[in-house]
Amino acid sequence: MDFLTTSEAAEYLRLGERKLYELVADNAIPCSKVTGKWLFPRHELDRWVLSGLTRPEGMVPAAPPPIVGGSQDDLLEWALRQSGSGLASLTEGTESGVGRLMRGEVAAAAIHFHGEALGAEANIAAVRA
């Protein structure tokens, strides 16, 4: 993983360091503070810039990467391996997986519904949310 210092990140984004610090203070840019210094993962900065990308009407967005995000499921993991599909998995929970799917960051999202103890209405509410 490639990390940039504050000055490197400002230069990479073509921003002044003061503006970069404002974005950090507003929690508006991906970064991490390590031993008192801010570090910026280059790949996250790229994603951050692309997240605000506007496209002319009719322009088709790029295809999502061949990744299944969302909940961890042993059977799904096995099926992905056995199928030879080339799909990778990124298991970080239903909510994160669905969020990534909505942003076009994964090709599919694995989700788990609530058990019978919570009732069908809980599942409907979860899907709506």
Phi, psi and omega in degrees: 000136183259116179255140178250145173284176180300313181293321179294319180295319178299316179294317180300319181271356182060046177239159171284153179299325179299316179296321179298317178296325176297318178296321177297313181298327179275003183054041185251003182220143180289124180197170179215140179263121180234122182046044175083001181239142178279135175236146184233112177293123184304316182295328177288325175296320177299314179296321180298315179296315181293335180294337178261010183294130173257143181241142175298151179304133179093347179283128183275128177293158179297151178294143178293156179293158182283070183228138171257117179261174173111214186291152177277134178212119183300320181294319178297316178303314179297315182297320178298317179294312185290331185287337184071020184290339183082004178282134175263166177237146177231096186266107179218021176102153182304309185300314179295319179298316179294320177300316178296322178298315180296330179271001180076021182270347177221159181277334181204162178232128174273128182233151174245134177269164178291150179289174182298334182300327180272344178087163182298326181299326178296322178292318179297316178297321180295318179293318177299318181294000000 
